[in-house]
Amino acid sequence: MARVARAGSPVDELTGAVDPDATVDGLVSTVEPPAEGNGAAAAVVPDPAGLTALRKEAEKSASELAAAQKVLDKRTSDLKASNDALTRKLRDLAAAETELTRMRRPISDLVEMVYQQPVGDGVISYLTGDVTAEMLRAQSDASVLAQANQIQMDAVAKVYADKQRLAAEAQELRATNLLAAAQVEAEVSTLTKRSEKVVQSLTKALVKLGIKIDKVGRAAFACNPLRIDATKDYPNGLIPKNILCPIQQRGHLLRADAAIAFVSLNEAYTRHFGKPICVTDAYRTLGEQQSVYYRRPGFAAVPGRSNHGLGMAVDLCGGVQSGGTPQFRWMEANSKRYGWFHPDWAYSNPYEPWHWEYDPEIDSLR
């Protein structure tokens, strides 16, 4: 089995990436306030580019880590399959050895019996001419039986040799596989550490942008874009809030990747309009979905089928809730760069200009 070549490893291909050791201040830069006439505040607004770069690097690290983990899993599977096959071969050889021993036993017994019987005085009998037919037959039987016994002994010796050869091959194969697995494990460990450093930098950037993190850091875990699969273990509307990421708008939660993209969108919106996006709703529990469905029939998805229940949708206000406003037109023109879009159905049936959804596949800043 070929050994793992390190030249093309995921670790060696990490080029041109954001430095996870860079300071948050260096990544979340500042820009001049927008021109007057659009309601801009005088305060300096953080630029979202640093956050976007961190998010992209975190996602890249996640992809490389997943690829390396697949290689490690394949190595582990190959090692187990090889060991299982060799174990079966050694078991078959042991069974053959047992069978040969069983077949050899009667011949050995006959040989022993023949040799215990007198067959004359050997050479003297031949010289004196006292050789009887019975003596000749006994000597012939003894010779044949000895040859048969030797054949059986040779066969057993071959079985032992085969067993030793296979055992040596098994040891060499196991050592090769373990070495290959150890190399991949080292790569996985390196990628894991790198991903953790990127996520730490991303978390610091989110905190600097106003994301609240509790004393035990649950939000830091929930805002890790490498752990979004954890939300897929729960039904729509039943995702625990402690694995959803808070956004700057107090009290609202989204899935980690959607939340980070929304923070970037919010920063760009704030830079343009001088104030953050107004949010009326984000993640909805199943109970909240039922309440909205019965209070506003025709304007809410069937409970358990809403993108709000996946942490992938927001309802907006502050001008965005009305089609044709500057805020709505800005969102139409810019939101897709951050993975957010206004779905086609919300333009007409029912008309919901306030409803926006996240799709990572259309995020042009990835």
C-alpha positions as a printed Julia matrix, in Angstrom:
366×3 Matrix{Float64}:
   0.0     0.0    0.0
   1.37    3.39  -0.99
   2.28    5.77   1.76
   0.55    9.12   2.16
   2.2    11.85   0.09
   2.44   15.06   2.03
   3.03   17.28  -0.97
  -0.64   17.54  -1.78
  -2.0    17.62   1.74
  -4.79   20.0    2.74
  -2.41   21.7    5.17
   0.16   22.47   2.46
  -2.53   23.97   0.21
  -3.47   26.72   2.69
  -2.17   29.68   0.73
  -3.29   33.25   0.6
  -5.55   32.8    3.65
  -6.45   35.36   6.25
  -3.98   35.31   9.12
  -5.96   34.03  12.14
  -3.4    35.71  14.41
  -4.16   39.15  12.99
  -5.74   41.59  15.41
  -9.46   42.2   15.28
  -8.79   45.94  14.97
  -6.8    45.24  11.83
  -9.56   43.15  10.3
 -12.56   45.27  11.28
 -11.42   48.55   9.8
 -13.22   51.88   9.8
 -14.42   54.15   7.03
 -15.57   57.71   6.69
 -19.23   58.34   7.56
 -21.57   58.54   4.57
 -22.41   61.8    2.92
 -25.13   63.93   4.4
 -28.61   63.7    2.99
 -29.25   60.02   3.7
 -29.82   60.22   7.42
 -26.25   59.29   8.29
 -24.96   59.54  11.82
 -21.65   61.2   12.52
 -20.19   58.12  14.18
 -17.54   56.03  12.42
 -19.03   52.73  11.22
 -17.1    49.44  11.23
 -16.42   48.1    7.77
 -17.78   44.56   7.18
 -14.93   43.45   4.91
 -12.85   42.08   7.78
 -15.76   40.03   9.08
 -16.47   38.7    5.6
 -12.84   37.66   5.17
 -12.89   35.85   8.51
 -16.12   34.09   7.62
 -14.69   32.97   4.28
 -11.54   31.7    5.98
 -13.58   29.81   8.58
 -15.63   28.16   5.85
 -12.49   27.32   3.88
 -10.96   25.75   6.99
 -14.14   23.76   7.54
 -14.03   22.43   3.98
 -10.37   21.44   4.23
 -10.92   19.83   7.62
 -13.86   17.82   6.27
 -11.75   16.62   3.31
  -8.88   15.58   5.58
 -11.28   13.79   7.91
 -12.67   11.83   4.95
  -9.13   10.72   4.05
  -8.55    9.66   7.65
 -11.83    7.74   7.74
 -10.88    6.0    4.47
  -7.48    5.04   5.86
  -9.1     3.67   9.0
 -11.62    1.71   6.95
  -8.88    0.29   4.68
  -6.83   -0.74   7.7
  -9.77   -2.57   9.24
 -10.61   -4.32   5.95
  -6.99   -5.44   5.49
  -6.76   -6.74   9.02
 -10.07   -8.57   8.66
  -8.91  -10.26   5.42
  -5.61  -11.33   6.94
  -7.35  -12.63  10.04
  -9.57  -14.78   7.83
  -6.55  -16.15   5.94
  -4.71  -17.02   9.12
  -7.84  -18.7   10.44
  -8.1   -20.81   7.26
  -4.44  -21.79   7.52
  -4.91  -22.83  11.12
  -7.86  -25.0   10.12
  -5.83  -26.61   7.32
  -3.02  -27.33   9.75
  -5.44  -29.0   12.14
  -6.86  -31.11   9.31
  -3.41  -32.2    8.14
  -2.52  -33.21  11.68
  -5.68  -35.27  11.87
  -4.94  -37.01   8.55
  -1.32  -37.64   9.48
  -2.12  -39.37  12.75
  -3.3   -42.79  11.38
  -0.26  -43.05   9.08
   2.07  -42.31  11.98
   0.35  -44.94  14.05
   0.77  -47.52  11.27
   4.42  -46.64  10.82
   5.01  -47.03  14.52
   3.24  -50.4   14.53
   5.21  -51.71  11.55
   8.52  -50.67  13.02
   7.64  -52.46  16.25
   7.08  -55.74  14.4
  10.14  -57.96  13.76
  11.07  -58.23  10.09
  14.0   -60.65  10.42
  17.66  -60.02  11.12
  18.11  -57.35   8.5
  21.25  -57.87   6.31
  21.95  -61.31   7.86
  18.58  -62.55   6.71
  19.36  -61.45   3.15
  22.84  -63.08   3.25
  21.6   -66.39   4.6
  18.64  -66.45   2.25
  16.18  -66.64   5.15
  14.03  -63.78   3.81
  10.39  -64.69   3.75
   7.61  -63.08   1.71
   6.1   -61.74   4.92
   9.35  -60.02   5.82
   9.64  -58.42   2.37
   6.03  -57.23   2.55
   6.55  -55.71   6.01
   9.69  -53.9    4.87
   7.9   -52.6    1.77
   4.95  -51.4    3.85
   7.26  -49.65   6.26
   9.07  -47.89   3.41
   5.81  -46.74   1.78
   4.38  -45.59   5.06
   7.55  -43.67   5.88
   7.38  -41.9    2.53
   3.71  -41.05   3.1
   4.52  -39.74   6.54
   7.32  -37.58   5.13
   4.95  -36.14   2.51
   2.51  -35.23   5.24
   5.28  -33.67   7.32
   6.4   -31.6    4.32
   2.84  -30.43   3.76
   2.55  -29.35   7.39
   5.88  -27.54   7.15
   4.59  -25.67   4.09
   1.45  -24.64   5.98
   3.59  -23.3    8.83
   5.79  -21.41   6.37
   2.73  -19.89   4.68
   1.35  -18.89   8.04
   4.58  -17.19   9.06
   4.79  -15.4    5.69
   1.23  -14.11   5.99
   1.82  -13.05   9.58
   4.86  -11.02   8.46
   2.85   -9.48   5.63
   0.08   -8.62   8.06
   2.52   -6.9   10.4
   4.09   -4.88   7.57
   0.7    -3.89   6.13
  -0.59   -2.91   9.55
   2.51   -0.79  10.19
   2.18    0.92   6.78
  -1.51    1.66   7.33
  -0.9     2.95  10.84
   1.85    5.26   9.56
  -0.42    6.59   6.81
  -3.24    7.11   9.3
  -0.88    8.89  11.7
   0.17   11.3    8.94
  -3.45   12.12   8.11
  -4.29   12.46  11.81
  -1.47   15.01  12.1
  -2.96   16.96   9.21
  -6.42   16.81  10.76
  -4.99   18.05  14.06
  -3.22   20.96  12.32
  -6.39   21.93  10.43
  -8.48   21.66  13.58
  -6.17   24.01  15.46
  -6.18   26.44  12.56
  -9.99   26.37  12.37
 -10.22   27.03  16.1
  -7.94   30.07  15.78
  -9.99   31.42  12.87
 -13.22   30.95  14.83
 -11.68   32.71  17.84
 -10.77   35.68  15.64
 -14.25   35.63  14.12
 -15.82   35.59  17.58
 -13.72   38.58  18.67
 -14.81   40.44  15.55
 -18.47   39.69  16.29
 -18.1    40.91  19.86
 -16.52   44.12  18.58
 -19.53   44.58  16.31
 -21.96   44.26  19.21
 -22.83   40.54  19.37
 -23.56   39.64  22.98
 -21.78   36.61  24.41
 -22.83   35.23  27.79
 -20.48   34.42  30.64
 -19.96   30.79  29.66
 -19.47   31.63  25.99
 -22.5    29.77  24.63
 -22.93   32.38  21.89
 -19.34   31.84  20.85
 -20.15   28.17  20.26
 -23.46   28.98  18.56
 -21.81   31.52  16.21
 -19.23   29.01  14.99
 -19.99   28.5   11.26
 -18.24   25.12  11.42
 -20.99   23.76  13.68
 -24.12   24.65  11.71
 -24.88   20.96  11.19
 -25.86   20.82  14.87
 -29.07   22.69  13.99
 -29.99   20.01  11.45
 -30.48   17.5   14.23
 -33.67   19.27  15.31
 -37.07   19.73  13.64
 -38.23   23.07  12.29
 -39.0    25.42  15.17
 -37.52   23.12  17.82
 -33.87   24.16  17.54
 -32.5    24.99  21.01
 -31.78   28.69  21.24
 -28.36   28.05  22.77
 -27.09   26.68  19.43
 -28.37   29.68  17.45
 -26.29   32.82  16.99
 -27.49   36.23  18.23
 -27.36   39.21  15.87
 -26.85   42.88  16.75
 -30.6    43.43  16.98
 -31.27   42.42  20.58
 -33.37   39.3   21.17
 -33.09   37.88  17.65
 -31.29   34.65  16.65
 -30.25   32.95  13.4
 -28.26   29.95  12.28
 -24.54   30.75  12.58
 -23.74   31.23   8.87
 -26.93   33.23   8.31
 -26.21   35.37  11.38
 -22.62   36.16  10.37
 -23.73   37.06   6.84
 -26.53   39.22   8.26
 -24.06   41.06  10.51
 -21.96   41.86   7.42
 -25.11   43.0    5.58
 -26.16   45.07   8.57
 -22.78   46.81   8.7
 -22.99   47.72   5.01
 -26.58   48.94   5.47
 -25.56   51.01   8.51
 -22.71   52.56   6.57
 -25.14   53.64   3.86
 -28.16   54.75   5.91
 -26.52   55.73   9.17
 -28.53   53.29  11.26
 -28.78   49.49  11.5
 -31.4    47.32   9.84
 -34.67   47.2   11.76
 -35.66   43.6   12.57
 -39.07   42.52  13.85
 -38.53   38.76  13.69
 -35.84   36.17  13.0
 -35.87   32.61  14.4
 -39.33   31.47  15.43
 -40.08   28.54  17.67
 -42.83   26.15  16.64
 -45.12   27.77  19.2
 -44.4    31.22  17.81
 -45.06   29.96  14.29
 -48.45   28.63  15.39
 -49.3    31.95  17.04
 -48.4    33.97  13.93
 -50.23   31.52  11.66
 -53.51   31.86  13.57
 -53.19   35.62  14.12
 -52.3    36.4   10.51
 -53.86   33.75   8.27
 -52.48   33.84   4.75
 -49.34   35.73   5.82
 -47.43   32.92   7.51
 -46.2    29.49   6.51
 -47.79   26.37   7.93
 -46.18   25.8   11.36
 -43.16   23.53  11.02
 -42.47   24.6    7.42
 -41.26   28.15   7.89
 -37.69   29.23   7.13
 -37.98   31.23  10.34
 -38.05   27.87  12.13
 -34.67   27.01  10.6
 -33.06   30.3   11.62
 -32.73   31.24   7.94
 -35.22   34.12   7.57
 -35.88   37.6    8.95
 -38.77   40.07   8.86
 -37.55   43.64   8.51
 -38.89   47.11   9.26
 -37.49   50.65   9.19
 -38.59   51.21   5.58
 -37.67   47.81   4.18
 -41.18   46.58   4.94
 -42.57   48.78   2.16
 -41.73   48.01  -1.46
 -40.24   50.84  -3.48
 -38.62   52.67  -0.57
 -34.88   53.54  -0.68
 -34.28   50.93   2.04
 -36.11   48.21   0.12
 -34.36   49.07  -3.17
 -30.97   49.07  -1.44
 -31.68   45.62  -0.03
 -32.71   44.35  -3.47
 -29.49   45.69  -4.99
 -27.05   44.59  -2.28
 -28.41   41.77  -0.07
 -27.47   38.91  -2.41
 -23.81   39.8   -2.01
 -24.25   38.57   1.56
 -26.45   35.57   0.78
 -29.75   37.29   1.65
 -32.57   37.69  -0.87
 -36.25   38.54  -1.23
 -37.99   35.36  -2.47
 -40.09   35.52  -5.64
 -43.28   34.45  -3.91
 -43.03   37.39  -1.47
 -43.48   39.86  -4.34
 -47.06   38.8   -5.0
 -48.63   35.9   -3.15
 -48.75   36.95  -0.43
 -47.01   40.3   -0.81
 -44.43   40.46   1.98
 -41.71   43.04   1.27
 -40.49   42.64   4.84
 -39.6    38.93   4.46
 -35.99   38.04   3.53
 -34.26   34.68   3.48
 -30.67   33.39   3.55
 -29.15   31.05   0.98
 -25.39   30.37   1.28
 -25.26   29.3   -2.36
 -25.86   32.85  -3.62
 -23.41   34.53  -1.24
 -21.01   36.25  -3.65
 -18.67   37.27  -0.82
 -17.87   33.66   0.07
